[in-house]
Amino acid sequence: MGYRVFSVRQYKIRQRGKKYYVYSIEKDKEGNVRERYIGPLDKIVEITLGF
């Protein structure tokens, strides 16, 4: 079973099973790309919308 990846500007959303997780994409001066885990998408939406 594969997973889906959605990229929006500096953020990446990955699907693992039935859940989605958000990562921040960072580039350094040399052009190396690093992904930093932010959290599960459902929790981020709850915090942002104030549910």
C-alpha distances in whole Angstrom, upper triangle without the diagonal:
4,7,10,14,17,20,24,26,26,23,20,17,14,11,9,8,12,14,15,17,20,21,24,25,28,30,33,36,35,31,29,26,25,23,24,22,24,22,20,20,22,24,25,26,28,30,31,32,34,32
4,7,10,14,17,20,23,23,20,16,14,11,9,8,9,12,13,13,15,17,18,21,21,24,26,29,32,31,28,26,23,22,19,21,19,21,20,18,19,21,23,24,24,27,29,29,30,32,31
4,7,10,13,17,20,20,17,13,11,7,5,6,7,10,10,10,11,14,15,18,18,22,24,27,30,29,26,24,21,20,17,18,17,18,17,15,15,17,20,20,21,23,25,25,27,29,28
4,7,10,13,17,17,14,10,8,6,5,8,10,11,11,9,11,12,13,16,16,20,22,26,29,28,25,23,19,19,16,17,16,17,16,15,14,16,19,19,19,22,24,23,25,27,26
4,7,10,13,13,10,7,6,5,6,9,12,13,12,9,10,10,10,13,13,16,18,22,25,25,21,19,16,15,13,15,14,15,15,14,13,16,18,17,18,21,22,22,23,26,26
4,7,10,11,8,6,5,6,9,12,15,15,13,10,10,10,10,12,12,16,18,22,24,25,21,20,16,16,13,15,14,15,15,14,12,15,18,16,16,20,21,19,21,24,24
4,6,8,6,4,6,9,12,15,18,18,16,12,12,10,9,10,9,13,15,18,21,21,18,17,14,14,12,14,14,14,15,15,13,17,19,16,17,21,21,19,21,24,25
4,6,5,6,8,11,14,18,20,20,18,14,13,11,10,10,10,13,15,19,21,22,18,18,15,15,13,15,15,14,16,16,14,17,18,15,16,19,19,17,19,23,24
4,6,8,11,14,17,21,24,23,21,17,16,12,11,9,8,11,12,16,18,19,16,16,13,14,13,14,15,15,17,18,16,19,20,17,18,21,21,18,21,24,26
4,7,10,13,17,20,23,23,20,16,14,11,9,6,5,7,9,13,16,17,14,14,11,11,10,11,12,12,15,16,15,19,19,16,17,21,20,18,21,23,25
4,7,10,13,16,19,19,16,13,10,7,6,5,6,9,12,15,19,20,17,16,12,11,9,9,10,10,12,13,11,15,16,13,14,18,17,16,18,21,22
4,6,10,13,16,16,14,10,8,6,5,6,7,11,13,17,20,21,17,16,12,11,8,10,9,10,11,12,11,14,16,13,15,18,18,17,20,22,23
4,7,10,13,13,10,6,6,5,6,9,10,14,17,21,24,24,21,19,16,14,11,11,10,10,10,9,8,11,13,12,13,16,17,16,18,21,21
4,6,10,10,8,5,5,7,8,11,12,16,19,22,25,25,22,20,16,15,12,12,10,11,11,9,9,12,14,14,15,18,19,19,21,23,23
4,6,7,6,4,6,9,11,15,16,20,23,26,29,29,26,24,20,18,15,16,13,14,12,10,10,12,14,15,15,18,20,20,21,23,22
4,6,6,6,8,11,13,17,18,21,24,27,31,30,27,25,21,19,16,16,14,15,13,10,11,13,15,16,17,19,21,22,23,25,24
4,6,8,11,14,16,20,22,25,28,31,35,34,31,29,25,23,20,20,17,18,15,12,13,14,16,18,19,20,22,24,24,26,24
4,7,10,14,17,20,22,26,29,32,36,36,33,30,27,25,21,21,18,18,15,11,11,11,14,16,16,17,20,21,22,23,21
4,7,10,13,17,19,23,26,29,33,33,30,28,24,22,18,17,14,14,11,7,8,8,11,13,13,15,17,18,19,20,19
4,7,10,14,16,20,23,26,29,30,27,25,21,19,15,15,12,11,9,6,5,8,10,11,11,14,15,16,17,19,18
4,7,10,13,16,20,23,26,27,24,22,18,16,12,11,8,8,6,4,5,8,10,9,11,14,15,15,17,19,19
4,7,10,13,17,20,23,24,21,19,16,13,10,9,6,6,6,6,6,10,10,9,11,14,14,14,16,18,19
4,6,10,13,16,20,20,18,16,12,10,6,5,4,5,7,9,10,13,13,11,14,17,16,16,19,21,22
4,6,10,13,17,18,15,14,10,8,6,5,6,7,10,12,12,16,16,13,16,18,17,16,20,22,23
4,7,10,14,14,12,10,7,6,5,7,9,10,13,16,16,19,19,17,19,22,21,20,23,25,27
4,7,10,11,9,8,6,5,6,8,11,12,16,18,19,22,22,19,22,24,23,22,25,27,29
4,7,8,6,6,5,6,9,11,15,16,20,22,22,26,26,23,25,28,27,25,29,31,33
4,5,5,6,7,8,11,13,17,18,22,25,25,29,28,26,28,31,29,28,32,33,35
4,5,8,10,12,15,17,21,22,26,29,29,32,32,29,31,34,32,31,35,36,39
4,6,9,12,15,18,21,23,27,29,30,34,33,31,33,36,34,33,37,39,41
4,6,10,13,16,19,21,25,27,27,31,31,28,30,34,32,31,34,36,38
4,7,10,13,17,19,22,25,25,29,29,27,29,32,31,30,33,35,37
4,7,10,13,16,19,21,22,25,25,23,26,28,27,27,30,32,33
4,7,10,13,16,18,19,23,23,21,23,26,25,24,28,30,31
4,7,9,12,15,16,19,19,17,20,23,22,21,25,26,28
4,6,10,13,14,17,16,15,18,20,19,19,23,24,25
4,6,9,11,14,13,12,15,17,16,17,20,21,22
4,7,9,12,10,9,12,14,13,13,17,18,19
4,6,9,7,7,10,12,11,13,15,16,17
4,6,6,7,9,10,11,13,15,16,15
4,5,5,6,9,10,11,12,14,14
4,6,5,6,9,10,11,12,11
4,5,5,6,9,10,10,10
4,5,5,6,9,10,10
4,5,5,6,8,8
4,6,5,6,5
4,6,5,7
4,6,8
4,6
4
